[in-house]
Amino acid sequence: MPITAQLIQSRLHSIFNSLDIVVIDESAEHAGHAGSSGASSGTHFRVRIPGSVFKSHSRVQRHREVYAPLQDLMQQGLHALAIEIVG
C-alpha cells in the first residue's frame, strides 16, 4: 500500500479526533537527497496539527503521540515527518 498524505491524515484523525489536521507530501522536494529512496512521493511529509488536541503535554510527548500510529509506515518507507503544532 502506498504511503499517502490521506492515509497519514486518516490515522491521525482517528487518534486525535480533529478535522483540522493537515498533511502535506513534500517528497518531491527531497528526491535524491541522502537517505531518500529517490521516490517523488510517500517518503517526506509535513503534519500541521492543532495544539489544542494535546492539552498540556510536553513537546516530546506530543511527537510520540503523532509517531505512534505511524510506526508501521516508518518501516515501509516513510523517511521523514515534520510536525508543526499550530494554534
Secondary structure as GFF3:
##gff-version 3
##sequence-region A 1 87
A	DSSP	alpha_helix	5	16	.	.	.	ID=ss1
A	DSSP	beta_strand	22	25	.	.	.	ID=ss2
A	DSSP	alpha_helix	27	30	.	.	.	ID=ss3
A	DSSP	beta_strand	44	50	.	.	.	ID=ss4
A	DSSP	three_ten_helix	51	54	.	.	.	ID=ss5
A	DSSP	alpha_helix	59	67	.	.	.	ID=ss6
A	DSSP	three_ten_helix	68	70	.	.	.	ID=ss7
A	DSSP	alpha_helix	71	75	.	.	.	ID=ss8
A	DSSP	beta_strand	80	86	.	.	.	ID=ss9
###
